[in-house]
Amino acid sequence: MTHSAAPSLVAVDWGTSHLRVWLLDADGAVLAEHRSSEGMGATAREQFQSVLEAHLAALTVPADVPVVMCGMVGSRQGWAEARYLTVPVSLADVAAAAVRIPDVIRDIRIMPGLSKPDRQSPDVMRGEETQLLGLSRLAPSAGERFVCMPGTHSKWVRMRGDSVIDFVSFLTGDAFAALSHHSVLRHSLSGASVDPESAAFRDAVRASLETPADIFARVFSIRAAGLLQDLDPAAAAARLSGYLIGQEIAGAKARFTVPGHVDLIGDPRLGALYTEALVIAGMSCTLHDSDTAVIAGLAGALSAPPKTGTDG
């Protein structure tokens, strides 16, 4: 594979279930990319280097082009541990704390995660900190802002300028998957994509915002509605999604004094659901593409001198 512009950096998002590799030029533009299911969960520690090098060879990446990675590849079970930094923390300090993989010729670095060691509500993130760094580069803000990052473990983040002040995680995506496939609700739902404009989704969001305390009663009512009212499986899925997303927003508003505007980092599908739910909650949002944010964050981390070893 040949490239019209000179490669300058390889950006890698290596999560539990996915591997995404982007080859960038000096301006951060994507020259080529590879995606695979070779996530950390399917890769033994001694295989990380060979898996990465196979993708770099397929992209014909020269040996002197550095690699910056984020995600679960930097966890204790990953290639090399890039330890959590405690909030509040500057995103510049996060970039500077990237750990260089020892005993390899190529310059390969892993971004650290963030932690909140609160005794009552401890929390961690790994991967999202890089998206936040990307957001701060693509859409800088000197004041306070709130960022919502939908996903398997959704994050709500309070920032001030380029610093992360506080954050909280919600098990929203994980809960939807578990309830859909491993609870009594599996008999009631369809696998169709949820329409954010459906009445079932909107009404469910409103219900969770108005009475968040009875979330599990409302979730079980989906099963009862299927038995007693012939609730359509697609509407049942929309109802479950709306209940959980509405509950998440209610929880974020209880944790923080969330202003009327939120920066939303996500893919188009989840972004559409959260945009509609935030409007119902009386908030506006600006949607930022998650891939674009992580690429910008990894590109921004390159200028910082890396740490060596696994004591990040």
N, C-alpha and C positions, 0 to 999 in steps of 0.2 A: 504494500500500500504506500503510495506517495502522497505528499502533502504540499500544497501550493505555498504555504507559509511555514516558517521554521518552527518546529515544536519547542515550547519553552517549559512546559510543566505537564505532569500527569496528575489529575485530580481523581481521587478514589473515594467513593462512599461504600463502605464494606459493613453491611449490617448482619443481623442474625440469619436472614433468609435471602439476601440479595447481594450482588456485587455489581457496582456501576463504575465504569472507568471512562474518563474523558481526557482526550489529548488536547491541550490548549496552546495557543500561540502567546506571544508576549503581551498582547492586549486582553487576554482572557477569553478570546473567541474559541469556540469548540471546532477543532479540526476533524476529529473522529471520535467515536465512542463504541464501547462494548458493554453489554449487559448480560448477566448470567444469574443462575440460581445457586452459584457456589458461595453461599453465605457462610458466616462463621459457624453456624450450626452443622454444616455439611463439610467443614474443612478442619482437618487435624492441624495442630500447631506446627508440626514439621512440614506441612504442605503449603503454608501460606506463601512462601517465597516462590515455589514452583508454579502455583496457580497464578500469582501476579505476573511472573515473568512470561508465562504462556500468553497472557493477554497483551503484554507489552510487545512481545515478538509479533503477534498478529497485527498490531498497530505499527510495527516497524519503528519503535521508539529507540533512539540512540541511547547508549549507556550513560551519557553525561546529562541526560534530562532528569531532573529531580521528580520525586513522587511525594505528594502530600495526601494523607488518608484521614478519614474520620469514621466514626461509628464503632460498632462492637468489636472491630479488629483491635481496638485499643483497650479492651476490657481485660480483666484478670484471666479469662479463659481464651483470650485472643492471641495474636502474634506476639505482641509485647505490650505490657501494661503502661498506659499513659494515665496516671492517677488523676482523680478529680481535684479541681480547684474549688475552693469554698467561696460562695457568694457572700457579700457583694464583691465583684471582680470586674476589672476592665477587660474588654474583649482583646485589646492589644496584648495584655498579659497572658491571655489564653493562647493566642497565636505564638507568643514567645516561649510558651511551655511545651510546645510540640516536641515529642520524644523521637530521636533518631534511632532507627533499628541498628543495633550493633552487629559487627562482623559481616557486613555486606558492603560491596564496593559502591553500589548506587546510593545516592542520597535519598533515603526513604524515611519520612517522618509521619508520626501519628499525632493527631490533635487530642488533647485531654478533654475529659468531660467536666461537668460542673456538679457540685453537691451543695446541699443545704442540711447541715448536721444538727437540725433542730430536734430537741429531745422528743417532743410530742408529734411533730410532723416532719420527719426526715425525708429527703427527696434527692433524686439524682437525675441527670440527663447525660446522654452521650450521643453525639451526632447533631443534635439540635443547636448546640453552641456554635457550630460552624455555619449553620443557616442564619443565626443571629448576627454573626460577623459579616456574612454576605449582605444581610439587610442593612446593616450600618454603613456598608460601602455603597450600596445601590440607592438607598433612600435615607441619607443621614438625618438625624434629628438631635438638636442640642438639649431639648427638654425631656420631660417624662413621657413615656409611651408604653402601651400594653400590646403584647404580641400573643396571638393565639396560634398554636401549631397543631392542627388536628392530626390524628393518626392512631396507631395501636395504643400508644400511651400519650394522649394529648397533653400538651404543655400550655400553660398560661404564664407569661413572663412579664415582670415589671422591669423596665429599663429606664435609665436616666443618662441621656447622651449615649456614649458607647460602652456603658457599664451595665451589667446585669445585677440588679438589686435584690430581686426575689423571684421565686417561681413556684409553681405547683403542678403536679401531674395528675391526670385523670385516666382511669383504666377504660375509657369509653370504647375504643375500637376492640380491645380484647374482650370486653364484656359483651359487645354485640356478637362477636364471633362465637364466644362460649355459649351464650344463650341461644343463638341460632342453630348451633350444631350439637350441643351437649346438654340441653335442657328439654323440658316438656314442650317448649315452644318450637322445637324442630319439626313438629307435626303440623304447625300452623303457618309457617313462613315459606315464601318463595325465594329463589336466588336472584330475582330480578333486581336491577339497580333501582335505588329509591329516587323518586321524582321529588325534588325540593318544592315544587309548586303544588303537590298533591294536598288535598284537604286533610288526609290522614296524617301526614307529616306535620303540617302546620298546627293542627289541633293538638297533636301530641306535644309539640314544643311548648305551646301555651300552657298545657296542663302541668308540665314539669316546672315551668317558671312560676306558676301560680301556687302550686302545692308540692314543693320538692320533697317533703318529708315522707310521702307515701309512694315513692318510686316503685318499690317491689310489688305493692298491691296493684298498681297500674300495669306493670309488666305482666303479671299473671292474668290480668283481665284480657290480655290479647288471646290467650288460650281459651278462656271462657267465651269470648266473642266469636271465635271460630266454631265452637260447639253449639252455641245457642242462637247466634245471629248470622251464621254463614259468612263471617268476615273473610273477604278475599285475601289470599296469601300475599299478594303484592301490597295491599293496604296494611296487612299485619306487619310486614317488614318495615314499611314506612312509619307505622306507629311506634315500633320498637326503636327505630333510629331517632325519631323525634323525641321520644321519652328520654333517651340516654343523652342526646346532645343538649336538650333543654335542661336536664339535670346538671350537666357539666357547666353550662353557662350560669345557672343559678349558683352552683358551688363557687365558681370564679368570682361572682359578684359578692358572695358572702366572705370570701377570703380577702379580696382587694376592693378598694374603691375604684371600680373600673369606669373610665370616662366614656363619653359618647362615641368615641372612635377607636377602633382596634385595627392593628396591622395583622393580617391573616396570611400565614405561610402554609401553602399546601398545594395538592394537585387539583386539577379542575373539578373532578367529581366531588371530593370532599369539600373543596372550596365553595361549590355551589350550595351544598347543604348547610354549611356553617354561615354563609352569607345570608341565606334566607332566615336561619334561626336567629342570627344577631339582629336582623331588621325587626323580627317579631319581638325581640327583647329590648327594642328601642335604641339600638346602636347601629352605627354605620361602620364600614370596614373597607380597607384597601387590600386586595388579594395579590400576593406575591408568589410566583411560581417556586415551588420548593427546590426543584433541580437547579434553576437559575441562581437561587440564593446559596445553595451548598457549593456550587462551582465558584461563585464570587468569593465565598468565605475561604475556600481552599486556596484560591489564587492569592488572596490577601495575606494568607499565613506564610507564603513563601519568603517574604521579605524579612521575616523575623529569624534570628539565629536559633537553631534547634538545640535542645538538650540532647545529651548522649546517654544511652542506656535506658533502664526501665524504672528509674526513680523519679519520674515526672511528677 
